[in-house]
Amino acid sequence: QVQLVESGGGLVQAGDSLRLSCAASGRTFSSYTMGWFRQGPGKERRFVAATWSGSMAYYTDSVKGRFTISRDNAKNTVYLQMNSLKPADTGVYYCAAAQWGGRRVNPSEYAYWGQGTQVTVSS
């Protein structure tokens, strides 16, 4: 069983930066693919970024060049650095863990989820 706890959300203005953190329990954290998803008001949960095999990363097109996902396996923590934020980035951001490694973009591929943290970007 893996438990995930996100932090770092908040209310910012367009162009600002935020860093989200996700602390994970479990001894096999380093082998998991870790992902970030977001859910805007009235929208479905969508993939944002994922990391696996230490430093491999993949991003949805709308955040490429602005967001960076990273992980610290010694701290069992994954981060999402978000720069040049836009109002369209507003939503609840969820951290998720997938047991099987590799690039995972579909929410159904992730077995474990955090409770979410709200990010609001004002124009």
Backbone as CSV, one residue per row, in Angstrom:
resi,resn,N_x,N_y,N_z,CA_x,CA_y,CA_z,C_x,C_y,C_z
1,GLN,0.847,-1.194,0.000,0.000,0.000,0.000,0.884,1.247,0.000
2,VAL,0.513,2.216,-0.798,1.241,3.471,-0.901,0.296,4.606,-0.534
3,GLN,0.753,5.488,0.318,-0.017,6.682,0.660,0.710,7.902,0.122
4,LEU,-0.049,8.814,-0.462,0.517,10.000,-1.093,-0.105,11.246,-0.480
5,VAL,0.725,12.221,-0.175,0.239,13.474,0.413,0.853,14.635,-0.352
6,GLU,-0.006,15.405,-1.013,0.454,16.563,-1.781,0.476,17.812,-0.919
7,SER,1.312,18.762,-1.319,1.349,20.071,-0.687,1.897,21.071,-1.681
8,GLY,1.710,22.361,-1.378,2.323,23.397,-2.193,1.378,24.186,-3.076
9,GLY,0.114,23.824,-3.092,-0.826,24.573,-3.909,-1.097,25.955,-3.339
10,GLY,-1.844,26.765,-4.093,-2.171,28.091,-3.614,-2.767,28.950,-4.695
11,LEU,-2.937,30.220,-4.355,-3.477,31.211,-5.275,-2.339,32.110,-5.729
12,VAL,-2.137,32.156,-7.036,-1.063,32.972,-7.605,-1.592,33.747,-8.805
13,GLN,-0.780,34.674,-9.276,-1.133,35.433,-10.471,-0.479,34.807,-11.697
14,ALA,-1.035,35.100,-12.836,-0.466,34.618,-14.092,0.995,35.052,-14.194
15,GLY,1.843,34.120,-14.605,3.271,34.378,-14.723,4.071,33.959,-13.506
16,ASP,3.397,33.702,-12.406,4.079,33.282,-11.177,4.477,31.813,-11.250
17,SER,5.180,31.380,-10.210,5.623,29.993,-10.105,5.110,29.367,-8.812
18,LEU,4.985,28.052,-8.842,4.656,27.260,-7.657,5.412,25.947,-7.756
19,ARG,5.725,25.364,-6.612,6.279,24.015,-6.598,5.397,23.125,-5.741
20,LEU,4.882,22.099,-6.354,4.102,21.104,-5.640,5.014,19.975,-5.186
21,SER,4.686,19.424,-4.029,5.409,18.275,-3.506,4.433,17.148,-3.224
22,CYS,4.934,15.935,-3.333,4.122,14.759,-3.032,5.004,13.790,-2.247
23,ALA,4.665,13.612,-0.991,5.408,12.690,-0.130,4.727,11.334,-0.160
24,ALA,5.522,10.287,-0.395,4.982,8.937,-0.532,5.500,8.021,0.566
25,SER,4.651,7.118,1.006,5.091,6.079,1.916,5.451,4.846,1.085
26,GLY,6.125,3.886,1.681,6.412,2.666,0.945,7.873,2.520,0.627
27,ARG,8.362,1.288,0.669,9.784,1.039,0.504,10.204,0.906,-0.948
28,THR,9.265,0.772,-1.869,9.622,0.566,-3.271,9.330,1.794,-4.112
29,PHE,9.380,2.956,-3.517,9.045,4.201,-4.202,9.851,4.367,-5.478
30,SER,11.122,4.028,-5.447,11.992,4.296,-6.591,11.577,3.516,-7.836
31,SER,10.861,2.434,-7.681,10.468,1.620,-8.831,9.136,2.051,-9.437
32,TYR,8.424,2.950,-8.786,7.114,3.383,-9.251,7.233,4.493,-10.281
33,THR,6.357,4.485,-11.238,6.147,5.678,-12.042,5.287,6.637,-11.212
34,MET,5.736,7.870,-11.110,4.991,8.890,-10.373,4.450,9.920,-11.351
35,GLY,3.189,10.242,-11.185,2.566,11.164,-12.115,1.829,12.292,-11.411
36,TRP,1.628,13.348,-12.153,0.784,14.459,-11.716,-0.357,14.608,-12.717
37,PHE,-1.550,14.772,-12.173,-2.741,15.000,-12.962,-3.424,16.249,-12.436
38,ARG,-4.271,16.838,-13.230,-5.049,17.975,-12.744,-6.489,17.867,-13.241
39,GLN,-7.359,18.448,-12.443,-8.779,18.438,-12.760,-9.328,19.836,-12.596
40,GLY,-9.688,20.451,-13.731,-10.277,21.777,-13.702,-11.745,21.720,-13.349
41,PRO,-12.345,22.864,-13.042,-13.765,22.903,-12.687,-14.635,22.323,-13.799
42,GLY,-15.412,21.318,-13.482,-16.312,20.716,-14.457,-15.622,19.890,-15.523
43,LYS,-14.356,19.562,-15.312,-13.600,18.814,-16.322,-13.129,17.482,-15.761
44,GLU,-12.738,16.607,-16.650,-12.201,15.321,-16.218,-10.747,15.475,-15.807
45,ARG,-10.270,14.502,-15.065,-8.885,14.508,-14.622,-7.957,14.225,-15.804
46,ARG,-6.956,15.071,-15.972,-6.074,14.965,-17.133,-4.615,14.849,-16.724
47,PHE,-3.880,14.142,-17.529,-2.450,13.935,-17.305,-1.680,15.236,-17.457
48,VAL,-0.699,15.449,-16.576,0.188,16.607,-16.666,1.625,16.168,-16.923
49,ALA,2.156,15.299,-16.073,3.557,14.896,-16.192,3.770,13.585,-15.450
50,ALA,4.814,12.863,-15.851,5.186,11.627,-15.174,6.696,11.460,-15.192
51,THR,7.200,10.749,-14.191,8.628,10.446,-14.134,8.813,8.987,-13.724
52,TRP,9.828,8.343,-14.273,10.128,6.949,-13.971,11.602,6.688,-14.217
53,SER,12.082,5.552,-13.757,13.481,5.151,-13.943,14.444,6.270,-13.572
54,GLY,14.219,6.888,-12.434,15.126,7.917,-11.941,14.863,9.279,-12.515
55,SER,15.137,9.464,-13.807,15.051,10.809,-14.374,14.253,10.892,-15.663
56,MET,13.682,9.787,-16.103,12.854,9.855,-17.308,11.613,10.672,-17.014
57,ALA,11.192,11.490,-17.980,10.036,12.353,-17.760,9.260,12.532,-19.053
58,TYR,7.979,12.783,-18.890,7.101,13.018,-20.031,6.047,14.024,-19.608
59,TYR,5.688,14.935,-20.537,4.770,16.012,-20.218,3.660,16.108,-21.255
60,THR,2.525,16.568,-20.820,1.507,16.920,-21.782,1.959,18.184,-22.509
61,ASP,1.540,18.344,-23.745,2.062,19.427,-24.581,1.870,20.811,-23.963
62,SER,0.769,21.019,-23.288,0.456,22.372,-22.810,1.378,22.862,-21.693
63,VAL,2.152,21.964,-21.091,3.040,22.385,-19.996,4.516,22.242,-20.345
64,LYS,4.818,21.708,-21.517,6.222,21.530,-21.907,6.936,22.868,-21.931
65,GLY,8.128,22.902,-21.333,8.897,24.135,-21.265,8.550,25.005,-20.073
66,ARG,7.443,24.709,-19.391,7.038,25.509,-18.224,7.079,24.695,-16.932
67,PHE,6.736,23.421,-17.000,6.696,22.563,-15.817,7.859,21.578,-15.849
68,THR,8.341,21.238,-14.670,9.386,20.228,-14.540,9.026,19.271,-13.413
69,ILE,8.996,17.993,-13.732,8.761,16.975,-12.720,10.103,16.384,-12.301
70,SER,10.255,16.137,-11.022,11.489,15.537,-10.519,11.153,14.700,-9.281
71,ARG,12.114,13.889,-8.891,11.882,13.049,-7.717,13.161,12.929,-6.910
72,ASP,12.983,12.740,-5.628,14.088,12.475,-4.718,13.772,11.142,-4.049
73,ASN,14.367,10.080,-4.548,14.038,8.749,-4.031,14.477,8.572,-2.575
74,ALA,15.502,9.295,-2.160,15.944,9.204,-0.767,14.896,9.770,0.183
75,LYS,14.112,10.735,-0.309,13.068,11.361,0.505,11.669,10.852,0.160
76,ASN,11.592,9.906,-0.779,10.290,9.401,-1.218,9.357,10.545,-1.618
77,THR,9.878,11.475,-2.376,9.120,12.670,-2.722,9.252,12.961,-4.213
78,VAL,8.148,13.371,-4.803,8.151,13.821,-6.185,7.672,15.272,-6.205
79,TYR,8.235,16.048,-7.117,7.947,17.467,-7.189,7.402,17.837,-8.562
80,LEU,6.670,18.927,-8.598,6.259,19.510,-9.860,6.526,21.013,-9.764
81,GLN,7.583,21.448,-10.443,7.906,22.871,-10.504,7.113,23.476,-11.642
82,MET,6.300,24.469,-11.337,5.425,25.081,-12.333,5.802,26.546,-12.485
83,ASN,6.274,26.898,-13.662,6.662,28.270,-13.958,5.727,28.865,-15.008
84,SER,5.752,30.184,-15.110,4.926,30.886,-16.104,3.490,30.388,-16.083
85,LEU,2.924,30.351,-14.917,1.580,29.799,-14.767,0.542,30.632,-15.506
86,LYS,-0.473,29.944,-16.005,-1.554,30.565,-16.752,-2.888,30.244,-16.069
87,PRO,-3.899,31.073,-16.286,-5.223,30.750,-15.719,-5.706,29.354,-16.127
88,ALA,-5.330,28.894,-17.321,-5.739,27.564,-17.777,-5.119,26.451,-16.941
89,ASP,-4.095,26.765,-16.139,-3.476,25.753,-15.277,-4.258,25.547,-13.980
90,THR,-5.275,26.333,-13.773,-6.080,26.232,-12.555,-6.744,24.873,-12.437
91,GLY,-6.730,24.330,-11.229,-7.378,23.051,-10.981,-6.858,22.407,-9.717
92,VAL,-7.407,21.257,-9.424,-6.892,20.435,-8.326,-5.824,19.515,-8.913
93,TYR,-4.665,19.553,-8.321,-3.545,18.740,-8.797,-3.398,17.507,-7.917
94,TYR,-3.350,16.362,-8.570,-3.252,15.089,-7.878,-1.934,14.404,-8.201
95,CYS,-1.317,13.865,-7.193,-0.154,13.009,-7.335,-0.642,11.566,-7.401
96,ALA,0.015,10.755,-8.234,-0.401,9.374,-8.376,0.814,8.475,-8.567
97,ALA,0.650,7.207,-8.181,1.744,6.235,-8.289,1.277,5.012,-9.052
98,ALA,2.116,4.581,-10.003,1.841,3.376,-10.782,2.940,2.360,-10.509
99,GLN,2.550,1.126,-10.235,3.505,0.114,-9.798,4.438,-0.368,-10.896
100,TRP,4.045,-0.261,-12.147,4.736,-1.017,-13.190,5.828,-0.271,-13.916
101,GLY,6.071,0.988,-13.590,7.139,1.717,-14.256,6.758,2.097,-15.680
102,GLY,7.678,2.795,-16.343,7.436,3.199,-17.719,6.561,4.431,-17.812
103,ARG,6.342,4.857,-19.065,5.535,6.045,-19.295,4.058,5.716,-19.151
104,ARG,3.400,6.389,-18.220,1.978,6.140,-17.928,1.236,7.456,-17.978
105,VAL,0.232,7.566,-18.848,-0.505,8.818,-18.998,-1.993,8.675,-18.696
106,ASN,-2.471,7.451,-18.590,-3.893,7.218,-18.366,-4.145,7.074,-16.868
107,PRO,-5.122,7.806,-16.320,-5.388,7.683,-14.883,-5.637,6.246,-14.434
108,SER,-6.208,5.418,-15.298,-6.516,4.041,-14.913,-5.253,3.197,-14.702
109,GLU,-4.107,3.697,-15.138,-2.849,2.971,-14.957,-2.236,3.198,-13.575
110,TYR,-2.814,4.127,-12.831,-2.277,4.494,-11.522,-3.157,3.908,-10.418
111,ALA,-2.507,3.190,-9.503,-3.261,2.511,-8.446,-3.443,3.375,-7.208
112,TYR,-2.562,4.326,-7.015,-2.578,5.103,-5.775,-2.673,6.592,-6.084
113,TRP,-3.468,7.292,-5.269,-3.721,8.712,-5.490,-3.659,9.483,-4.177
114,GLY,-3.181,10.732,-4.286,-3.256,11.628,-3.151,-4.613,12.307,-3.093
115,GLN,-4.774,13.172,-2.117,-6.060,13.830,-1.909,-6.219,15.070,-2.781
116,GLY,-5.134,15.545,-3.375,-5.185,16.701,-4.255,-4.853,17.999,-3.542
117,THR,-4.320,18.934,-4.312,-4.028,20.265,-3.792,-4.492,21.291,-4.828
118,GLN,-5.150,22.337,-4.366,-5.746,23.313,-5.271,-4.705,24.320,-5.752
119,VAL,-4.704,24.545,-7.054,-3.887,25.592,-7.664,-4.836,26.528,-8.409
120,THR,-4.782,27.786,-8.053,-5.623,28.791,-8.711,-4.731,29.892,-9.258
121,VAL,-4.853,30.129,-10.558,-4.052,31.147,-11.223,-4.991,32.244,-11.705
122,SER,-4.814,33.432,-11.177,-5.658,34.553,-11.561,-5.002,35.344,-12.692
123,SER,-5.835,35.951,-13.518,-5.313,36.708,-14.673,-5.024,38.150,-14.304
